[in-house]
Amino acid sequence: YRYDPEIGCIRGYNSQGHQSLGFLFMVWIWSVLLCIWVRPTNIGVTVGCLVEVLTVIWFVYLTTLSTSQLSQAVKRKDLFDQCVKRAWLKARNAYLQQKNVLKVADVLTYQEYVKEQDTVVKFIETTTSRYKDANSKIPVAKDTPNELQELYWQLQSTKEDKRKAFQEEVRLLIHFELLLIVSVIQIINEEKQRLVNFVIKCHKKLAEENLDYFIFDEDTVSLEARYKFIQDRLLYLDQNQRKIFDDLKAKFDKDVKERDHDAKIKIYEQDQAKKKREKLIEDKLKRRAEELSKIDWNQPLNQIPDCLQKYQKICQQFSSRNFKDDQFPADHNSLGSLASTSITWERPPANMTLFGKGFSDNDPV
C-alpha cells in the first residue's frame, strides 16, 4: 500500500513489485537457456543463483521498509503532539467516508461480527439438536427445516461480513501508520530545511563567533547534501563552539516560529475579513433583490430607484432625446459638501459611449 495525497487515502501499489519481479523472472529464464545452450553450464547456474539471491533481497527490502520507517517514527518524542492525533483523525475520517457513516458507533466492527457469528452458531446447535435423531448427528440437506437453512445462510453471510470488516480495519491501521510515516518524514525534512536556512541566513553571526566551517561548495545544492555537509562540520566543533551554535540556532528557530505565527494570524484575519465582506455583499444583494421585487415598474422613471432595470428603461424610452434625472438635479443640492465650490454643469456629447473602454472597481477612486 502507498499513501496517495490526491485522494487523501491509501491504495494498492504493486506496479513496482510486478515490474521488478517480471524483470528478475526474465533474467532467470535467460539463465535457464544459458544452461541449455551455452557451455560451460556454470555460467547459467551462476546467473540463476544470482537472480534468486536478488529476489530474496528485494522481498526482504519491501517487507521491512515501512516497518523500519515506522520504528524510526515512533522513537520521536514529539510524535504524539505533532502527528498521532492528526494522522488518526484523517485515517478515521477516510474509513467512515468509505463506510458512508458519520460516527464510529454506527459501524459494525470485526469483534461485533465475531460475536454475531458465535450467536448464530449457538442457534444452529440448538436448532440442530431439536431435529437430529439417534442415528444421525445432523439432518440431511433435503430434510433440513427452513429455519435451519436460514441460519446457515445467515452464518455464511456473517462470515463474509466479518472477513470484509477485518480487511477494512487492517487497511485503517495501515493508513494510520503510513500517515504517521509521511508526517514524520515531512517534519524531518522541515527540520533539515530550517538548519540549512539557519546556516545560510546567519553565516555572518557564525563568522563573528569564529564558526566559519559552514561554507557550502558549489556542487552542494540539494537539501540532503547540504544537511550532510553541516552534520559533518558539526563534528569538528568543541563543546563551547557547539553550545554557541545551538544557542544561535535556538534563537533563529524562535524568531522563525514567531514570524510563522504572526503570518498565520494575518492570514486568518484576512480570511475572516474576506468572509465578512462576502457576507456583507451577499446581504446587500439579498436586500437589493427584495427591494427590486417590490418596485412597481409601471410608475414614472424618476420615482424608480437607481438600478440596472431603470437604466435599461431609460435607454429604451430616451434613445433619441435626453433624459432629465429629477433624483439628481443639476444644482448644488446634488453636491453635498461640495456645494460651496464653483462647478459648471455640462451634458456629455451625444456620441459619447458609456464605459467605452471597460470599467473596474477602481473607477470611482
KAGI-V589111 format. One record per residue. N is the residue number from 1. RES is the residue in one small letter. SS is DSSP state (~ for helix, > for strand, _ for the rest). PSI is psi in whole degrees, -180 to 180 (999 if undefined). NEAR is the number of other ideal C-beta (glycine too) atoms within 8 Angstrom. Layout:
N:RES:SS:PSI:NEAR, N:RES:SS:PSI:NEAR
This chain:
1:y:_:151:10, 2:r:>:143:7, 3:y:>:128:10, 4:d:>:108:9, 5:p:_:-20:5, 6:e:_:-38:4, 7:i:_:-5:6, 8:g:_:30:7, 9:c:>:179:9, 10:i:>:158:10, 11:r:>:156:8, 12:g:_:136:4, 13:y:_:99:7, 14:n:_:0:6, 15:s:~:-40:6, 16:q:~:-43:7, 17:g:~:-41:8, 18:h:~:-43:8, 19:q:~:-43:8, 20:s:~:-46:9, 21:l:~:-35:10, 22:g:~:-41:8, 23:f:~:-45:8, 24:l:~:-36:12, 25:f:~:-40:8, 26:m:~:-41:8, 27:v:~:-37:10, 28:w:~:-43:11, 29:i:~:-41:8, 30:w:~:-38:9, 31:s:~:-37:14, 32:v:~:-43:10, 33:l:~:-33:9, 34:l:~:-40:12, 35:c:~:-30:10, 36:i:~:-43:7, 37:w:~:-19:4, 38:v:_:136:9, 39:r:_:137:3, 40:p:_:156:5, 41:t:_:-13:9, 42:n:~:-18:6, 43:i:~:-50:9, 44:g:~:-39:14, 45:v:~:-41:10, 46:t:~:-45:8, 47:v:~:-42:12, 48:g:~:-44:12, 49:c:~:-38:8, 50:l:~:-41:9, 51:v:~:-43:12, 52:e:~:-41:9, 53:v:~:-44:8, 54:l:~:-37:9, 55:t:~:-45:10, 56:v:~:-45:8, 57:i:~:-41:8, 58:w:~:-43:11, 59:f:~:-42:8, 60:v:~:-41:8, 61:y:~:-46:8, 62:l:~:-39:8, 63:t:~:-16:7, 64:t:~:-6:8, 65:l:~:-57:8, 66:s:~:-37:9, 67:t:~:-43:8, 68:s:~:-39:8, 69:q:~:-41:11, 70:l:~:-40:11, 71:s:~:-36:8, 72:q:~:-34:8, 73:a:~:-42:13, 74:v:_:-10:8, 75:k:_:-15:6, 76:r:_:138:8, 77:k:_:-28:3, 78:d:_:17:8, 79:l:~:-48:13, 80:f:~:-42:7, 81:d:~:-36:5, 82:q:~:-21:8, 83:c:~:-47:15, 84:v:~:-52:8, 85:k:~:-47:7, 86:r:~:-41:10, 87:a:~:-42:12, 88:w:~:-42:9, 89:l:~:-39:8, 90:k:~:-44:10, 91:a:~:-41:12, 92:r:~:-42:10, 93:n:~:-38:8, 94:a:~:-38:11, 95:y:~:-45:12, 96:l:~:-37:12, 97:q:~:-37:7, 98:q:~:-35:8, 99:k:~:-5:9, 100:n:_:43:4, 101:v:_:168:7, 102:l:_:-26:4, 103:k:_:152:7, 104:v:~:-31:6, 105:a:~:-20:4, 106:d:~:-1:7, 107:v:_:133:9, 108:l:_:118:6, 109:t:_:174:8, 110:y:~:-42:9, 111:q:~:-37:6, 112:e:~:-37:8, 113:y:~:-35:13, 114:v:~:-44:9, 115:k:~:-41:8, 116:e:~:-39:10, 117:q:~:-44:12, 118:d:~:-38:8, 119:t:~:-43:8, 120:v:~:-40:12, 121:v:~:-41:9, 122:k:~:-41:8, 123:f:~:-40:9, 124:i:~:-44:12, 125:e:~:-40:8, 126:t:~:-43:8, 127:t:~:-40:12, 128:t:~:-40:11, 129:s:~:-24:7, 130:r:~:-25:6, 131:y:~:-18:9, 132:k:_:151:9, 133:d:_:-172:4, 134:a:_:-23:2, 135:n:_:-15:3, 136:s:_:141:7, 137:k:_:-32:3, 138:i:_:153:5, 139:p:_:154:11, 140:v:_:149:6, 141:a:~:-43:5, 142:k:~:-22:4, 143:d:~:0:5, 144:t:_:130:9, 145:p:_:155:8, 146:n:~:-35:5, 147:e:~:-43:7, 148:l:~:-36:13, 149:q:~:-42:9, 150:e:~:-36:8, 151:l:~:-38:12, 152:y:~:-40:9, 153:w:~:-40:8, 154:q:~:-38:9, 155:l:~:-44:12, 156:q:~:-43:8, 157:s:~:-40:8, 158:t:~:-39:12, 159:k:~:-41:9, 160:e:~:-43:8, 161:d:~:-37:10, 162:k:~:-41:13, 163:r:~:-44:8, 164:k:~:-41:8, 165:a:~:-39:12, 166:f:~:-44:9, 167:q:~:-41:8, 168:e:~:-39:11, 169:e:~:-34:10, 170:v:~:-42:8, 171:r:~:-37:11, 172:l:~:-45:11, 173:l:~:-41:8, 174:i:~:-43:10, 175:h:~:-46:15, 176:f:~:-44:11, 177:e:~:-41:10, 178:l:~:-37:13, 179:l:~:-38:14, 180:l:~:-47:15, 181:i:~:-46:12, 182:v:~:-42:9, 183:s:~:-44:13, 184:v:~:-41:14, 185:i:~:-40:9, 186:q:~:-42:8, 187:i:~:-43:12, 188:i:~:-43:8, 189:n:~:-37:9, 190:e:~:-40:8, 191:e:~:-42:8, 192:k:~:-42:11, 193:q:~:-39:9, 194:r:~:-41:11, 195:l:~:-44:11, 196:v:~:-43:12, 197:n:~:-38:9, 198:f:~:-46:12, 199:v:~:-38:12, 200:i:~:-47:7, 201:k:~:-23:7, 202:c:_:27:10, 203:h:~:-30:10, 204:k:~:-43:6, 205:k:~:-39:8, 206:l:~:-39:13, 207:a:~:-36:9, 208:e:~:-28:6, 209:e:_:17:9, 210:n:_:31:6, 211:l:_:64:11, 212:d:_:37:7, 213:y:_:-10:7, 214:f:_:64:11, 215:i:_:115:6, 216:f:_:144:7, 217:d:_:163:6, 218:e:_:-29:4, 219:d:_:-12:5, 220:t:_:92:9, 221:v:_:-45:5, 222:s:_:159:6, 223:l:~:-45:9, 224:e:~:-41:7, 225:a:~:-42:10, 226:r:~:-41:13, 227:y:~:-43:11, 228:k:~:-38:8, 229:f:~:-44:12, 230:i:~:-43:12, 231:q:~:-38:8, 232:d:~:-40:7, 233:r:~:-29:10, 234:l:~:-24:9, 235:l:_:-22:6, 236:y:_:-9:5, 237:l:_:142:10, 238:d:_:-177:5, 239:q:~:-42:5, 240:n:~:-43:6, 241:q:~:-38:11, 242:r:~:-36:10, 243:k:~:-42:8, 244:i:~:-43:10, 245:f:~:-47:12, 246:d:~:-38:8, 247:d:~:-44:8, 248:l:~:-40:13, 249:k:~:-38:10, 250:a:~:-41:8, 251:k:~:-41:8, 252:f:~:-45:12, 253:d:~:-37:10, 254:k:~:-45:8, 255:d:~:-41:8, 256:v:~:-41:10, 257:k:~:-41:8, 258:e:~:-41:8, 259:r:~:-42:8, 260:d:~:-39:8, 261:h:~:-43:8, 262:d:~:-38:8, 263:a:~:-40:8, 264:k:~:-41:8, 265:i:~:-42:8, 266:k:~:-43:8, 267:i:~:-41:8, 268:y:~:-44:8, 269:e:~:-39:8, 270:q:~:-41:8, 271:d:~:-43:8, 272:q:~:-42:8, 273:a:~:-39:8, 274:k:~:-44:8, 275:k:~:-38:8, 276:k:~:-43:8, 277:r:~:-44:8, 278:e:~:-37:8, 279:k:~:-40:8, 280:l:~:-44:8, 281:i:~:-42:8, 282:e:~:-43:8, 283:d:~:-39:8, 284:k:~:-44:8, 285:l:~:-35:8, 286:k:~:-44:8, 287:r:~:-39:8, 288:r:~:-40:9, 289:a:~:-39:8, 290:e:~:-41:8, 291:e:~:-42:9, 292:l:~:-32:9, 293:s:~:-20:6, 294:k:_:-2:5, 295:i:_:137:10, 296:d:_:105:4, 297:w:_:-6:7, 298:n:_:-9:3, 299:q:_:166:6, 300:p:_:152:5, 301:l:~:-36:9, 302:n:~:-11:7, 303:q:~:-8:5, 304:i:_:132:12, 305:p:_:156:6, 306:d:_:129:5, 307:c:_:174:10, 308:l:~:-40:5, 309:q:~:-36:10, 310:k:~:-41:11, 311:y:~:-40:9, 312:q:~:-39:8, 313:k:~:-39:11, 314:i:~:-43:10, 315:c:~:-34:8, 316:q:~:-44:7, 317:q:~:-24:8, 318:f:_:46:9, 319:s:_:-29:6, 320:s:_:6:3, 321:r:_:164:5, 322:n:_:149:5, 323:f:_:129:8, 324:k:_:118:4, 325:d:_:107:7, 326:d:~:-21:6, 327:q:~:-16:6, 328:f:~:72:6, 329:p:_:156:8, 330:a:_:61:5, 331:d:_:-176:6, 332:h:~:-17:5, 333:n:~:-22:6, 334:s:~:-4:8, 335:l:_:-16:9, 336:g:~:-123:5, 337:s:~:-15:4, 338:l:~:9:7, 339:a:_:-27:8, 340:s:_:-16:3, 341:t:_:158:6, 342:s:_:110:3, 343:i:_:138:6, 344:t:_:128:4, 345:w:_:131:6, 346:e:_:149:4, 347:r:_:136:5, 348:p:_:154:4, 349:p:_:159:5, 350:a:_:-29:3, 351:n:_:10:4, 352:m:_:138:7, 353:t:_:127:5, 354:l:_:129:4, 355:f:_:45:6, 356:g:_:-34:6, 357:k:_:24:3, 358:g:_:179:5, 359:f:_:162:4, 360:s:_:173:5, 361:d:_:-18:4, 362:n:_:-3:5, 363:d:_:-44:6, 364:p:_:-29:4, 365:v:_:999:3
